Amino acid sequence: MHEFDICERLFDLIAEQQASRPFTRVKRVRVDVGFLSSADTEALASAFDIMIRGTPLDGAILQIERMASLGDCLDCGAEVTIGALPALCPHCGGTRLRPAPGNSTRFVEIEVV
C-alpha cells in the first residue's frame, strides 16, 4: 500500500528533525495531500495509526489537509489551480490541463513537546 511508504518517509523526516532539535514527544503531524495525489487520505490515516503503535510517535495525531494542485493549460499556457475533476482552464475554458510536478504529499509541520 502506497500510504505505508508515505508514512515511512514521514517518519524519516521526523527523525531528521529530532536529530537537529531534540524533543521528547510528537503531539501532531500535519501533511498536505494534493488533490491529484494517488494517496487515499483515509488509508493514510489508518496506516499512520497502525505504524505509530509502540513507537515514540504513539499517541500523535495526523492532520491531513487536502490541497489544490497546480498545473498548466496546454491550450493557452496559463498556470491553473486544479481543485476538482473534470477541470477547466479559467482563462480559456480548455480541458487539456497538465499537473505540475510536486502536487502529491507534502510534510508541513510537527508539533512537539
C-alpha positions as CSV (number, residue, x, y, z in Angstrom):
1,M,0.0,0.0,0.0
2,H,1.4,3.4,-1.1
3,E,0.2,5.0,2.1
4,F,2.6,2.9,4.3
5,D,5.5,4.2,2.1
6,I,4.4,7.8,2.7
7,C,4.3,7.1,6.5
8,E,7.8,5.6,6.4
9,R,9.1,8.7,4.6
10,L,7.3,10.9,7.1
11,F,8.9,9.0,10.0
12,D,12.3,9.6,8.3
13,L,11.7,13.3,8.1
14,I,10.6,13.4,11.8
15,A,13.8,11.6,12.8
16,E,15.8,14.2,10.8
17,Q,14.0,16.9,12.7
18,Q,14.7,15.2,16.0
19,A,18.4,14.9,15.3
20,S,18.6,18.7,14.7
21,R,16.5,19.8,17.6
22,P,15.8,17.1,20.2
23,F,12.3,16.7,21.5
24,T,10.6,14.1,23.7
25,R,7.2,13.6,22.1
26,V,5.3,14.3,18.9
27,K,1.8,15.6,19.5
28,R,0.7,16.4,16.0
29,V,1.9,15.8,12.4
30,R,0.5,17.9,9.6
31,V,0.7,16.8,5.9
32,D,-0.8,18.3,2.8
33,V,-2.1,15.8,0.2
34,G,-2.5,17.2,-3.3
35,F,-5.9,16.8,-4.9
36,L,-4.3,14.8,-7.8
37,S,-2.2,12.7,-5.5
38,S,-2.8,8.9,-5.6
39,A,-2.7,8.8,-1.8
40,D,-6.0,8.0,-0.2
41,T,-6.4,10.2,2.9
42,E,-8.4,7.6,4.9
43,A,-5.8,4.9,4.1
44,L,-3.0,7.3,5.0
45,A,-4.6,8.0,8.4
46,S,-5.1,4.3,9.1
47,A,-1.5,3.4,8.0
48,F,-0.2,6.2,10.4
49,D,-2.3,4.9,13.3
50,I,-1.0,1.3,12.7
51,M,2.6,2.3,12.3
52,I,2.9,4.6,15.3
53,R,1.8,1.9,17.8
54,G,4.6,1.1,20.2
55,T,6.9,3.8,18.8
56,P,7.9,7.2,20.2
57,L,5.1,8.6,17.9
58,D,2.4,6.6,19.7
59,G,-0.4,9.0,20.5
60,A,0.4,11.5,17.8
61,I,-2.4,12.9,15.7
62,L,-2.1,13.0,11.9
63,Q,-3.7,16.1,10.5
64,I,-4.3,15.8,6.8
65,E,-5.2,18.8,4.6
66,R,-6.3,18.4,1.0
67,M,-4.7,21.0,-1.2
68,A,-5.5,22.1,-4.7
69,S,-3.0,21.1,-7.3
70,L,-1.2,23.5,-9.7
71,G,-0.9,22.8,-13.4
72,D,-0.6,24.4,-16.8
73,C,-3.2,24.7,-19.5
74,L,-1.9,23.1,-22.7
75,D,-4.4,25.2,-24.8
76,C,-3.4,28.7,-23.6
77,G,-0.3,28.2,-21.4
78,A,-1.8,29.7,-18.3
79,E,-0.9,28.4,-14.8
80,V,-4.1,27.0,-13.2
81,T,-5.3,25.6,-9.9
82,I,-6.9,22.2,-10.2
83,G,-9.3,21.6,-7.4
84,A,-11.8,19.3,-9.0
85,L,-12.1,16.9,-11.9
86,P,-13.0,17.4,-14.6
87,A,-11.2,20.7,-14.5
88,L,-11.5,23.6,-16.9
89,C,-9.0,26.4,-17.5
90,P,-10.5,29.5,-16.0
91,H,-8.8,31.6,-18.8
92,C,-9.8,29.8,-22.0
93,G,-12.1,27.0,-20.9
94,G,-9.7,24.4,-22.2
95,T,-9.7,20.9,-20.7
96,R,-6.2,19.9,-21.5
97,L,-4.5,20.6,-18.2
98,R,-1.1,19.2,-17.2
99,P,-0.4,18.9,-13.5
100,A,2.8,20.4,-12.3
101,P,5.4,18.2,-10.5
102,G,5.3,18.1,-6.8
103,N,1.5,18.0,-6.3
104,S,1.5,14.9,-4.2
105,T,2.1,14.7,-0.5
106,R,4.0,17.3,1.5
107,F,5.2,17.2,5.1
108,V,4.2,20.6,6.6
109,E,4.9,20.7,10.3
110,I,5.1,18.8,13.6
111,E,4.0,19.9,17.0
112,V,6.3,18.6,19.7
113,V,6.9,18.7,23.4
